Amino acid sequence: MSVLKGLLPVFILFLFMSCEHDEKKSSPKKIQPKAVIQPTPKVHKSQKTDKQTRRIIPEKITFIAPIDPEPPGPEPDPLPYDPGEPPVVCPTVDPVVIKADTIYDFPAYLPEFPGGEQALKNYLQANLIYPQDAIELGIEGKVFVSFVVFEDGSIQQVSILRGIKGNLSCEKEVLRLIKRMPNWIPGKNNSGNVLKARVKIPVVFNLD
């Protein structure tokens, strides 16, 4: 009897452990919720920088074409002409008309004394008559005379430009001398046409 009393607690403990083991098998397993895996955020690569200037260099530049909000419409009609306004008159330039009596100071080809410049000097020295009063007063100088050589070479419109101060006799002698000259070779234009041309020469009075 003492042995049975000693085994009784051991039997009870064994029975309790077996019941607990069966209870674990028979009880349904609890389904634990699975852990949700969150996607890791993308890490943007840092833009390249220039080490020397420390400026940001974009990897790619996207070109965005400008958008025309509205297509161009038709141009507005011009303002109607008011018949009450005066008409616009454009200035006109009259054509240059060369008259037959035009006298040229600097034609393309100047008039020429027959025989040339030296022949003119010889004519003046040979035909000049020194006024007596100018000789008595010892008057010397130059008298500038102007005349026009016509198309036929004749001498016309003789006039004194500047005389010798204090004496008119020299001027009268120059007028006589020029009017008695032979006909000149008339001046011409670039086309070779003869024309009226003005000539200016000095006549020298010298007592030596």
Backbone bond lengths (Angstrom), bond angles and torsions (degrees), N, CA, C in turn:
res aa  C-N    CA-C-N  psi(-1)  N-CA   C-N-CA  omega(-1)  CA-C   N-CA-C  phi
1 M - - - 1.466 - - 1.511 110.32 -
2 S 1.194 119.97 -35.91 1.469 123.18 178.77 1.521 112.10 -65.74
3 V 1.374 112.78 -33.25 1.488 116.28 178.32 1.500 110.67 -67.93
4 L 1.355 116.61 -41.73 1.475 120.14 179.46 1.509 111.13 -63.05
5 K 1.288 116.70 -38.50 1.456 119.29 178.09 1.530 111.41 -63.95
6 G 1.313 116.25 -33.75 1.476 118.41 179.66 1.511 112.65 -75.50
7 L 1.339 118.57 -29.00 1.465 121.32 -179.18 1.524 112.42 -84.18
8 L 1.331 114.44 -19.06 1.474 117.17 -175.90 1.550 112.75 -60.18
9 P 1.296 121.32 -45.75 1.465 119.21 179.07 1.530 112.74 -62.75
10 V 1.352 114.97 -35.43 1.469 118.33 -179.92 1.510 110.50 -66.08
11 F 1.365 116.60 -39.98 1.456 121.25 179.43 1.515 110.87 -65.46
12 I 1.324 115.92 -40.29 1.476 119.47 -179.92 1.515 109.98 -64.69
13 L 1.339 116.88 -41.49 1.467 120.62 179.16 1.505 111.60 -64.17
14 F 1.348 117.47 -38.84 1.467 121.33 179.48 1.498 110.47 -67.20
15 L 1.365 114.75 -40.90 1.469 118.95 179.52 1.521 110.90 -64.77
16 F 1.279 118.57 -38.24 1.469 122.54 -179.52 1.520 110.82 -66.75
17 M 1.326 117.08 -39.32 1.457 121.37 -179.20 1.509 111.06 -69.10
18 S 1.341 117.65 -36.85 1.457 120.46 179.73 1.510 111.35 -69.52
19 C 1.348 115.64 -38.08 1.469 118.67 178.15 1.532 110.80 -65.62
20 E 1.271 115.56 -38.62 1.474 119.50 179.05 1.514 111.10 -66.27
21 H 1.381 114.92 -34.82 1.460 118.58 179.74 1.518 111.54 -68.70
22 D 1.369 114.56 -39.65 1.477 118.58 178.37 1.521 111.16 -67.92
23 E 1.304 115.23 -35.22 1.466 118.83 -179.30 1.520 110.92 -64.59
24 K 1.343 116.23 -36.28 1.469 119.78 178.70 1.511 111.40 -67.89
25 K 1.365 117.70 -35.69 1.454 120.27 179.59 1.506 111.46 -70.57
26 S 1.338 115.66 -40.79 1.460 119.52 -175.31 1.527 112.49 -76.39
27 S 1.311 119.35 -27.53 1.474 121.48 -178.08 1.532 110.80 -74.44
28 P 1.342 118.22 133.04 1.477 120.57 -179.38 1.535 111.49 -66.28
29 K 1.319 113.90 147.00 1.459 119.34 179.35 1.544 110.49 -75.55
30 K 1.264 113.15 135.57 1.470 118.90 177.39 1.536 109.61 -76.27
31 I 1.354 114.76 127.72 1.480 120.24 179.82 1.532 108.43 -86.60
32 Q 1.278 113.53 111.68 1.460 118.39 178.55 1.536 110.04 -82.89
33 P 1.284 116.95 138.78 1.480 119.18 179.92 1.532 110.75 -66.37
34 K 1.340 112.98 138.59 1.454 118.84 179.41 1.533 110.29 -73.87
35 A 1.271 114.14 147.86 1.464 119.72 179.39 1.540 110.24 -71.51
36 V 1.323 116.90 133.28 1.473 122.12 178.71 1.527 108.88 -84.24
37 I 1.303 114.39 125.83 1.477 119.96 -179.10 1.531 108.17 -91.09
38 Q 1.295 115.75 112.73 1.463 120.49 178.70 1.545 109.64 -79.89
39 P 1.360 116.75 135.21 1.483 118.24 178.15 1.526 110.14 -67.42
40 T 1.278 112.26 136.03 1.476 117.80 179.95 1.523 109.61 -73.81
41 P 1.313 116.26 132.36 1.483 117.91 179.87 1.517 110.75 -63.53
42 K 1.380 113.12 144.49 1.457 119.36 179.55 1.528 109.40 -72.87
43 V 1.261 112.33 135.14 1.459 118.65 178.90 1.531 108.38 -94.42
44 H 1.333 114.59 116.55 1.471 119.01 179.94 1.510 109.19 -72.09
45 K 1.317 112.02 136.82 1.454 117.05 177.68 1.524 109.51 -72.02
46 S 1.233 114.23 137.62 1.462 119.23 178.46 1.520 109.28 -67.16
47 Q 1.323 115.57 139.30 1.452 120.06 -178.96 1.518 110.22 -66.95
48 K 1.342 112.12 150.40 1.449 117.77 -179.19 1.522 109.87 -69.23
49 T 1.265 114.53 145.95 1.454 120.00 177.68 1.511 109.45 -127.18
50 D 1.288 114.82 149.46 1.453 120.87 175.92 1.522 107.88 -83.35
51 K 1.328 116.65 122.29 1.455 120.96 -174.78 1.528 111.15 -64.05
52 Q 1.353 116.85 -32.09 1.456 118.25 -175.66 1.518 111.75 -76.75
53 T 1.339 117.41 -46.46 1.465 120.44 -176.47 1.517 113.30 -100.19
54 R 1.361 117.88 -9.10 1.469 122.62 -179.36 1.519 111.80 56.72
55 R 1.319 116.60 35.47 1.449 119.87 177.35 1.515 109.78 -103.85
56 I 1.295 117.11 150.10 1.466 122.90 -176.52 1.516 109.06 -80.77
57 I 1.309 116.47 127.00 1.459 122.10 179.65 1.526 107.56 -104.84
58 P 1.313 119.87 109.77 1.469 120.00 -179.99 1.520 110.73 -66.99
59 E 1.313 115.18 142.84 1.459 119.79 -179.50 1.520 111.58 -68.95
60 K 1.301 117.64 -37.56 1.458 121.34 -177.39 1.518 109.24 -153.09
61 I 1.327 115.45 131.88 1.461 120.49 179.83 1.522 107.93 -104.52
62 T 1.297 115.58 122.57 1.460 121.11 -179.67 1.518 108.73 -91.50
63 F 1.334 115.92 122.27 1.462 120.93 -179.86 1.518 109.46 -87.74
64 I 1.313 114.62 127.18 1.462 120.68 179.01 1.514 107.38 -111.03
65 A 1.325 116.13 115.30 1.462 120.92 -178.73 1.510 109.84 -69.60
66 P 1.340 117.06 139.70 1.468 118.56 178.52 1.522 111.09 -65.89
67 I 1.275 114.52 145.20 1.468 121.31 -177.70 1.512 108.08 -104.91
68 D 1.319 115.68 121.90 1.459 120.91 176.74 1.517 108.00 -78.41
69 P 1.334 116.59 116.23 1.470 116.82 -175.61 1.524 113.26 -63.84
70 E 1.340 115.56 -38.59 1.464 118.89 -177.83 1.522 108.98 -140.58
71 P 1.315 118.30 136.05 1.472 119.37 176.55 1.519 110.13 -67.56
72 P 1.359 116.89 148.82 1.472 118.56 -179.49 1.521 110.87 -64.01
73 G 1.296 114.33 135.39 1.452 119.78 -179.28 1.515 111.71 -91.20
74 P 1.292 119.70 -179.52 1.474 122.24 179.74 1.513 110.72 -67.17
75 E 1.337 115.81 147.11 1.453 120.44 179.66 1.522 110.04 -68.80
76 P 1.337 115.25 147.12 1.473 117.13 -179.80 1.518 111.16 -68.52
77 D 1.300 116.10 150.45 1.457 121.38 178.78 1.524 110.01 -66.39
78 P 1.347 118.15 143.00 1.471 119.34 177.51 1.514 111.36 -64.68
79 L 1.334 113.21 157.51 1.455 117.91 -179.30 1.525 109.80 -64.82
80 P 1.310 117.75 138.80 1.480 119.39 179.88 1.523 110.83 -66.62
81 Y 1.329 115.58 148.51 1.469 120.94 179.50 1.513 110.10 -75.04
82 D 1.329 113.15 130.59 1.455 118.89 178.77 1.524 108.48 -86.84
83 P 1.341 118.17 115.44 1.485 118.94 -178.64 1.511 112.96 -63.37
84 G 1.345 117.47 -15.87 1.455 118.93 179.79 1.514 113.25 -77.32
85 E 1.349 118.00 -17.32 1.456 120.78 -179.79 1.530 110.28 -76.58
86 P 1.333 116.51 146.63 1.478 118.29 178.48 1.523 110.02 -70.10
87 P 1.308 118.75 144.13 1.472 120.92 179.89 1.529 111.02 -66.14
88 V 1.304 115.26 147.41 1.461 121.14 178.95 1.528 108.23 -82.26
89 V 1.307 115.12 122.70 1.464 120.91 -178.13 1.517 108.01 -106.66
90 C 1.309 116.81 120.03 1.456 121.39 177.97 1.527 109.41 -79.27
91 P 1.336 116.19 134.92 1.470 117.31 -179.89 1.524 110.91 -67.99
92 T 1.290 114.76 139.82 1.454 120.57 179.70 1.521 109.15 -113.92
93 V 1.303 116.07 146.27 1.467 122.01 179.20 1.525 108.19 -105.25
94 D 1.298 114.49 122.26 1.459 119.02 179.64 1.525 109.99 -68.61
95 P 1.310 117.55 139.69 1.470 119.17 177.92 1.522 111.05 -65.75
96 V 1.316 113.92 148.49 1.465 119.28 -179.95 1.529 108.51 -74.87
97 V 1.307 114.77 119.88 1.463 121.10 -179.62 1.527 108.04 -110.58
98 I 1.307 116.07 122.66 1.461 121.06 178.26 1.528 107.90 -88.60
99 K 1.324 114.97 114.18 1.452 119.30 -179.74 1.522 110.40 -79.49
100 A 1.318 114.03 158.70 1.466 119.23 -177.74 1.519 111.68 -66.94
101 D 1.365 117.80 -26.26 1.462 120.69 -177.21 1.527 111.39 -95.21
102 T 1.331 118.98 14.97 1.457 121.58 178.90 1.525 109.92 -70.07
103 I 1.337 115.15 132.23 1.460 121.13 179.04 1.523 107.97 -110.22
104 Y 1.326 115.93 126.58 1.459 121.25 -177.40 1.528 109.84 -100.27
105 D 1.317 115.45 135.09 1.460 120.90 176.01 1.527 111.81 -87.33
106 F 1.335 116.87 -31.72 1.476 120.47 -178.70 1.537 109.38 -134.99
107 P 1.319 117.13 73.16 1.473 119.23 177.32 1.523 110.59 -72.18
108 A 1.326 115.82 170.05 1.471 120.01 179.34 1.523 111.03 -61.73
109 Y 1.326 117.32 -38.51 1.464 122.19 178.25 1.523 107.77 -126.14
110 L 1.344 115.95 114.26 1.459 121.39 -177.04 1.528 110.97 -70.53
111 P 1.340 116.83 153.17 1.474 119.37 173.39 1.528 109.79 -63.20
112 E 1.320 115.56 155.58 1.466 120.02 -174.74 1.533 109.67 -139.43
113 F 1.341 114.14 137.33 1.474 119.35 174.99 1.532 108.48 -69.72
114 P 1.323 118.04 142.49 1.473 119.42 -179.90 1.535 111.12 -58.04
115 G 1.294 116.57 120.04 1.455 120.73 -178.63 1.513 113.42 100.05
116 G 1.342 118.65 -10.13 1.458 120.97 176.15 1.514 114.25 98.84
117 E 1.323 115.91 -170.45 1.467 122.02 -174.44 1.526 112.12 -67.85
118 Q 1.317 116.71 -39.96 1.466 119.42 -179.70 1.519 111.05 -65.80
119 A 1.307 117.15 -36.03 1.463 120.32 177.10 1.523 111.07 -65.43
120 L 1.325 117.65 -32.96 1.472 121.40 176.85 1.523 110.47 -66.88
121 K 1.339 117.26 -42.80 1.464 120.18 179.08 1.529 110.48 -63.12
122 N 1.289 116.70 -41.27 1.467 120.42 179.22 1.528 111.42 -63.80
123 Y 1.316 116.60 -38.45 1.469 120.43 179.22 1.524 110.12 -64.56
124 L 1.328 117.58 -44.73 1.457 120.79 -177.43 1.532 110.81 -65.28
125 Q 1.333 117.27 -43.73 1.463 119.95 -179.34 1.534 111.88 -67.24
126 A 1.319 116.65 -34.73 1.476 119.90 -176.74 1.518 112.28 -78.47
127 N 1.311 119.59 -27.53 1.460 122.61 -172.73 1.534 113.50 -109.18
128 L 1.313 117.80 -5.98 1.467 120.60 -178.93 1.528 110.13 -74.66
129 I 1.325 116.47 130.03 1.464 123.26 175.50 1.525 107.72 -110.23
130 Y 1.328 116.18 112.10 1.469 120.76 -177.75 1.539 108.79 -70.51
131 P 1.346 117.89 124.44 1.471 119.29 -179.92 1.538 111.45 -60.42
132 Q 1.341 116.94 142.59 1.462 121.46 -175.93 1.519 111.04 -67.13
133 D 1.347 118.03 -41.49 1.464 119.77 -179.22 1.516 111.39 -64.99
134 A 1.370 116.43 -33.50 1.460 119.07 178.01 1.521 110.77 -69.61
135 I 1.352 116.43 -32.01 1.462 119.64 177.88 1.524 109.80 -69.04
136 E 1.362 117.10 -43.67 1.455 120.93 -179.27 1.530 111.85 -63.99
137 L 1.326 116.06 -34.98 1.471 119.30 -179.48 1.523 112.14 -88.32
138 G 1.354 116.07 -3.77 1.461 119.56 179.89 1.522 113.24 66.92
139 I 1.330 117.10 35.89 1.474 121.51 -176.94 1.525 109.58 -85.32
140 E 1.328 114.93 130.10 1.461 122.76 175.04 1.521 109.08 -132.94
141 G 1.325 114.87 161.34 1.460 118.60 177.80 1.524 112.23 153.05
142 K 1.334 113.81 -165.15 1.467 120.52 -179.03 1.516 109.67 -123.61
143 V 1.322 114.87 142.29 1.462 122.11 174.12 1.534 107.04 -116.24
144 F 1.346 115.66 121.01 1.478 120.61 -179.69 1.518 108.64 -94.29
145 V 1.333 115.51 126.27 1.449 122.11 -175.67 1.525 109.76 -123.10
146 S 1.341 116.03 150.27 1.462 122.53 178.13 1.521 108.72 -126.93
147 F 1.324 115.69 142.65 1.468 120.69 177.05 1.526 108.63 -153.52
148 V 1.327 115.64 164.76 1.460 122.22 -177.12 1.519 108.57 -114.84
149 V 1.332 115.20 129.98 1.464 121.76 175.17 1.522 107.58 -96.07
150 F 1.347 117.57 116.54 1.456 121.58 -178.01 1.530 110.72 -79.24
151 E 1.344 115.37 178.61 1.466 120.49 -177.61 1.531 112.55 -61.42
152 D 1.340 116.32 -30.71 1.474 119.57 179.37 1.524 112.49 -87.36
153 G 1.354 117.83 1.38 1.458 121.28 178.60 1.507 114.77 91.12
154 S 1.342 116.80 -2.07 1.463 119.48 -178.77 1.534 110.59 -73.70
155 I 1.350 115.48 156.08 1.461 122.46 -178.30 1.527 108.66 -98.93
156 Q 1.328 116.72 124.62 1.457 122.51 -178.17 1.543 108.88 -137.51
157 Q 1.335 115.22 165.45 1.472 123.96 173.62 1.534 111.46 52.79
158 V 1.305 115.38 55.62 1.470 121.14 178.98 1.526 108.66 -81.47
159 S 1.333 117.30 131.84 1.464 121.78 179.49 1.521 109.78 -149.17
160 I 1.358 115.24 152.40 1.464 122.02 179.17 1.535 108.43 -89.41
161 L 1.321 116.04 125.56 1.461 120.71 176.41 1.524 111.45 -85.78
162 R 1.325 116.90 -44.49 1.462 121.52 178.48 1.527 109.18 -153.72
163 G 1.326 116.12 127.23 1.455 120.64 -179.12 1.511 112.23 -105.98
164 I 1.342 115.17 -167.39 1.462 122.13 177.94 1.522 107.77 -93.36
165 K 1.325 115.53 126.69 1.461 120.44 -175.33 1.528 110.00 -64.61
166 G 1.339 115.44 132.47 1.467 121.45 176.26 1.514 114.18 87.19
167 N 1.360 118.19 7.12 1.461 119.30 179.87 1.515 109.31 -152.79
168 L 1.371 115.53 129.24 1.455 120.89 178.93 1.521 112.07 -106.33
169 S 1.313 116.97 -10.59 1.466 120.06 -177.92 1.523 110.82 -65.68
170 C 1.311 116.76 -36.08 1.474 120.04 179.81 1.524 110.78 -66.92
171 E 1.334 116.23 -37.83 1.463 119.74 179.95 1.535 110.50 -65.69
172 K 1.344 117.35 -41.06 1.461 120.72 179.03 1.527 110.84 -64.20
173 E 1.324 117.08 -37.61 1.461 120.45 178.91 1.525 111.24 -66.66
174 V 1.321 116.66 -36.96 1.464 119.66 178.37 1.520 110.51 -66.88
175 L 1.331 118.77 -40.93 1.462 121.41 178.04 1.516 110.83 -61.20
176 R 1.318 116.56 -43.55 1.475 120.19 178.63 1.528 111.25 -63.60
177 L 1.340 115.47 -41.27 1.455 120.63 -176.56 1.529 111.87 -67.02
178 I 1.320 117.60 -40.53 1.471 121.10 -177.34 1.530 110.07 -71.62
179 K 1.320 117.26 -40.02 1.462 119.90 -177.66 1.526 111.99 -68.12
180 R 1.317 118.24 -22.93 1.460 122.13 -179.85 1.533 112.48 -90.36
181 M 1.334 117.00 -0.03 1.471 119.02 -178.73 1.527 110.90 -66.62
182 P 1.318 117.32 150.43 1.480 119.76 173.64 1.526 110.02 -68.38
183 N 1.332 116.63 165.17 1.462 120.94 -179.81 1.529 110.95 -62.37
184 W 1.318 114.24 143.98 1.461 121.49 179.30 1.525 109.82 -92.75
185 I 1.333 115.22 168.95 1.474 121.28 170.50 1.535 106.34 -82.27
186 P 1.343 120.03 118.00 1.470 121.09 -172.67 1.537 111.96 -66.45
187 G 1.324 114.51 159.09 1.465 120.62 176.69 1.521 111.37 -75.27
188 K 1.343 115.39 162.18 1.459 120.77 -177.42 1.537 109.24 -138.21
189 N 1.341 114.64 158.99 1.462 119.73 174.15 1.522 109.19 -95.17
190 N 1.332 116.88 -174.12 1.464 120.67 -178.11 1.525 112.76 -64.01
191 S 1.335 116.56 -25.48 1.466 119.96 179.48 1.519 112.82 -82.90
192 G 1.342 116.62 -5.71 1.457 119.63 -179.70 1.513 113.87 90.34
193 N 1.331 118.13 7.04 1.460 121.12 179.91 1.528 109.58 -84.76
194 V 1.351 116.21 136.81 1.465 120.48 179.53 1.516 109.36 -73.39
195 L 1.334 116.34 153.29 1.464 121.85 -178.86 1.516 109.81 -154.45
196 K 1.331 115.04 171.59 1.460 121.30 176.90 1.532 108.57 -80.89
197 A 1.314 116.36 133.41 1.461 120.44 -178.91 1.516 109.66 -139.44
198 R 1.342 114.75 143.79 1.452 121.01 -179.35 1.526 109.97 -93.53
199 V 1.347 115.32 138.94 1.459 121.74 -179.86 1.529 108.32 -123.63
200 K 1.346 116.72 138.81 1.462 122.66 178.24 1.526 107.90 -127.37
201 I 1.364 116.62 124.42 1.468 120.59 -179.26 1.529 109.29 -138.16
202 P 1.342 117.51 154.58 1.477 120.72 173.54 1.537 110.34 -97.19
203 V 1.309 115.84 145.44 1.474 122.00 173.70 1.529 106.58 -116.03
204 V 1.337 116.58 122.08 1.446 122.08 -172.87 1.531 110.58 -95.41
205 F 1.357 114.89 134.02 1.459 122.54 174.07 1.527 107.69 -111.54
206 N 1.330 116.05 114.61 1.444 121.00 -176.27 1.534 108.59 -138.60
207 L 1.337 117.25 129.93 1.451 122.21 -176.12 1.524 112.75 -81.83
208 D 1.302 120.16 -14.05 1.464 121.56 -179.08 1.518 110.22 -69.73
